[in-house]
């Protein structure tokens, strides 16, 4: 599935939650839920916006790392989504 197709499903909160839980990183999902609540957004809205923020603010080194990960992945969209969400959660923790 393409990343854009995944993000389109995130307008349905149940679908977004189910997909994020399928990534197998419960601490990440809980952290994202906390961040979404703080912003007054649903988890799906927050996750979609996190991918957009990642695309606009990630450093060149981060992009190179992502390209390396995606080139070896069986599901590049999942790798990109996971990386963007982890980046968002770790960037917020650093503040």
C-alpha positions in Angstrom: 0.0 0.0 0.0 1.2 3.5 -0.7 1.8 6.0 2.1 -0.8 8.3 0.8 -3.4 5.5 0.7 -2.6 4.7 4.4 -2.9 8.3 5.4 -6.2 8.6 3.7 -7.6 5.9 6.0 -6.5 8.0 9.0 -9.6 10.2 8.7 -11.4 7.2 10.3 -10.1 7.1 13.9 -10.7 3.4 14.3 -8.8 2.6 11.1 -5.9 4.9 12.2 -5.7 3.4 15.6 -5.8 -0.2 14.2 -3.1 0.5 11.7 -0.8 2.3 14.2 -1.2 -0.6 16.7 -0.3 -3.0 13.9 3.2 -1.4 13.8 3.9 -3.2 17.1 5.2 -0.3 19.1 2.7 0.4 21.8 4.9 3.0 23.6 5.1 5.0 20.4 1.3 4.9 19.9 0.7 5.9 23.5 3.1 8.8 23.1 1.5 9.9 19.9 -1.9 9.7 21.6 -0.6 12.0 24.4 0.7 14.4 21.8 -2.5 14.4 19.8 -4.6 15.0 22.9 -2.3 18.0 23.8 -2.9 19.4 20.4 -6.7 18.7 20.5 -6.5 16.4 17.5 -7.5 12.8 16.9 -4.7 10.2 16.7 -5.2 9.9 13.0 -5.2 13.6 12.4 -2.0 14.0 14.4 -0.3 11.1 12.7 -1.1 12.5 9.2 0.2 15.9 10.2 3.3 14.3 11.7 4.2 12.8 8.4 3.7 16.2 6.7 5.9 17.9 9.3 8.6 15.2 8.9 8.6 15.8 5.2 9.1 19.5 5.6 11.6 19.6 8.5 13.8 16.4 8.4 17.5 17.1 7.8 19.4 15.8 4.8 21.0 13.1 7.1 17.5 12.0 8.1 16.4 11.7 4.5 19.5 9.7 3.6 18.8 7.4 6.5 15.2 7.0 5.4 16.2 6.3 1.8 18.5 3.5 3.0 15.8 2.0 5.2 13.2 2.2 2.4 15.5 0.7 -0.2 15.8 -2.5 1.9 12.2 -2.7 3.1 9.5 -5.0 2.0 6.9 -2.3 2.9 8.5 1.1 2.2 5.3 3.0 3.2 5.3 1.4 6.6 9.0 2.2 7.1 8.4 5.8 6.1 5.4 6.2 8.4 7.1 4.5 11.3 10.2 6.7 10.8 8.2 9.9 10.6 6.2 9.1 13.7 9.3 8.1 15.7 11.0 11.3 14.6 8.0 13.3 15.7 7.9 11.6 19.1 11.7 11.9 19.7 11.7 15.5 18.6 9.0 16.4 21.0 10.8 14.6 23.8 14.0 16.6 23.1 12.1 19.9 23.7 
